[in-house]
Amino acid sequence: MTQRTPSFDQAALQAVLANGIKNLSLDLDEKQHLQLLDYLALLVKWNAVYNLTSVRDPMQMATLHLLDSLAAVPAFAGAHNVLDVGAGGGLPGIVLAIARPDMAVSLIDTVHKKTAFLKQVKAELGLSNVTVYTSKVQDVQVPAKFDVITSRAFADLSDFVNWSGQLLAEDGQFIALKGVAPPEEQERLPAPWKVTRLQPLQVPGLDAERHLVFIAKQGI
């Protein structure tokens, strides 16, 4: 049976996105607004075949995915070279790349259909600051280490740092996007890593718990 792509109300989505960006006090221009909408349209289209996300409704995607990722953008203010581990459909990596065109964003996933989608997004949106890797993060070879490594609902925090710690610059940090911030995950972090900060996030239109978890080596 052919799966039907959900209807895409451009005007309504544009309004939700614009209001959310305003509430988040983000300074995004018209081109960036359109890129976010184009990305959402691609996510809806590809999701009908490749199952990139369990969220099917475009309006829910706008809040649960785009605005949720946009809420984290200010935390990357000092970042120049970022890696999104387990990037999946491009969250938060593609959103970060659109919001911060001055920042290099690499996205890595082991699943070929997901990285094929990410490469298509890069091409169609003209995101010259994006690099896509199809690999396990433990095995990937990169030209330079990253000042921030991020993930969104990817893995236990200890697995996250164990698998990708070798790719982090000496003075870099991890920023994990989480729903709840379970203390047992923080306690399991291996030395020398520790949680340096927990930051609650308020996502416009979303009544659910969201946190950023900042992790760095002790003493940094």
LINMOPE-V772404 format. One record per pair of residues at least 24 apart in sequence whose ideal C-beta (glycine too) atoms are under 7 Angstrom apart, sorted by sequence separation. I is the first residue (numbers start at 0). J is the second residue. If there is no record, write none. Layout:
i=I j=J
i=I j=J
This chain:
i=12 j=36
i=75 j=99
i=78 j=102
i=79 j=103
i=104 j=128
i=144 j=168
i=147 j=171
i=152 j=176
i=192 j=216
i=193 j=217
i=69 j=94
i=82 j=107
i=88 j=113
i=103 j=128
i=104 j=129
i=105 j=130
i=106 j=131
i=107 j=132
i=108 j=133
i=109 j=134
i=137 j=162
i=141 j=166
i=146 j=171
i=147 j=172
i=148 j=173
i=149 j=174
i=150 j=175
i=151 j=176
i=191 j=216
i=39 j=65
i=64 j=90
i=68 j=94
i=72 j=98
i=87 j=113
i=102 j=128
i=109 j=135
i=136 j=162
i=145 j=171
i=149 j=175
i=150 j=176
i=188 j=214
i=191 j=217
i=9 j=36
i=12 j=39
i=72 j=99
i=75 j=102
i=93 j=120
i=105 j=132
i=107 j=134
i=136 j=163
i=147 j=174
i=149 j=176
i=157 j=184
i=88 j=116
i=89 j=117
i=100 j=128
i=156 j=184
i=160 j=188
i=161 j=189
i=65 j=94
i=69 j=98
i=107 j=136
i=155 j=184
i=156 j=185
i=178 j=207
i=179 j=208
i=35 j=65
i=96 j=126
i=157 j=187
i=178 j=208
i=180 j=210
i=86 j=117
i=89 j=120
i=157 j=188
i=178 j=209
i=96 j=128
i=107 j=139
i=156 j=188
i=157 j=189
i=160 j=192
i=180 j=212
i=7 j=40
i=96 j=129
i=177 j=210
i=176 j=211
i=177 j=212
i=7 j=43
i=51 j=87
i=52 j=88
i=105 j=141
i=51 j=88
i=174 j=211
i=175 j=212
i=5 j=43
i=4 j=43
i=174 j=213
i=175 j=214
i=4 j=44
i=172 j=213
i=173 j=214
i=172 j=214
i=4 j=47
i=15 j=58
i=172 j=215
i=25 j=69
i=2 j=47
i=12 j=57
i=16 j=61
i=2 j=48
i=12 j=58
i=15 j=61
i=23 j=69
i=42 j=88
i=11 j=58
i=15 j=62
i=19 j=66
i=23 j=70
i=25 j=72
i=12 j=61
i=16 j=65
i=20 j=69
i=170 j=219
i=5 j=55
i=7 j=57
i=19 j=69
i=5 j=56
i=5 j=57
i=84 j=136
i=160 j=214
i=38 j=93
i=156 j=212
i=91 j=149
i=156 j=214
i=38 j=97
i=91 j=151
i=90 j=151
i=35 j=97
i=51 j=113
i=34 j=97
i=49 j=112
i=80 j=143
i=82 j=145
i=81 j=145
i=84 j=148
i=51 j=116
i=80 j=145
i=85 j=150
i=31 j=97
i=80 j=146
i=81 j=147
i=82 j=148
i=83 j=149
i=84 j=150
i=31 j=98
i=49 j=116
i=79 j=146
i=83 j=150
i=78 j=146
i=81 j=149
i=85 j=153
i=78 j=147
i=84 j=153
i=85 j=154
i=27 j=98
i=45 j=116
i=75 j=147
i=25 j=98
i=84 j=159
i=41 j=119
i=41 j=120
i=84 j=163
i=38 j=120
i=41 j=123
i=82 j=166
i=91 j=176
i=37 j=123
i=38 j=124
i=37 j=124
i=34 j=124
i=74 j=174
i=71 j=176
i=74 j=198
i=71 j=200
i=70 j=200
i=70 j=201
i=70 j=202
i=67 j=202
i=66 j=202
i=66 j=203
i=74 j=211
i=66 j=204
i=67 j=205
i=70 j=209
i=62 j=202
i=71 j=211
i=62 j=204
i=63 j=205
i=67 j=209
i=62 j=205
i=23 j=203
i=22 j=203
i=19 j=203
i=18 j=203
i=19 j=204
i=15 j=204
